[in-house]
Amino acid sequence: MALAEIIPFDQASQSGKPTSHGPAATDMRSDLVEQASRLIPHPPMLINVVSQRVRQLNQGRSPMVDLTGRRKLGQADIALLEIIEGKIAWTGNGTASDGTADGSTGAAAKRKKK
């Protein structure tokens, strides 16, 4: 990154340029949050499950839900959809599971099974 591209925090909101920590990066659809909170009723646990899955999606893992025909969704919305559609389940003991025997999520668990 060039030094000229660095925007001080106090000027970031005035520059008109989107920031990685601005509303566009963190907004989630409230309807999805509400639906997912019915399945994972503890807000801190829901946050942890969504955060972990967003991290995996950002690392290049593929979504476990069909996104065909859906308007552009953020990574957090995709994670919430995966919870709503039962692709990721909260086990109640503080861990998330995608149905694999070891309770982990994503491609790493599939590689272990082979």
MOGI-V125933 format. One record per helix or strand. SS is the DSSP state (hx for helix, st for strand). FROM is the first residue (numbers start at 0). TO is the last residue. Records with the same first field share a line. If there is no record, write none. Layout:
SS->FROM-TO, FROM-TO
//
This chain:
hx->2-4, 8-11, 22-25, 29-38, 42-57, 74-83, 106-112
st->88-89, 95-96
//
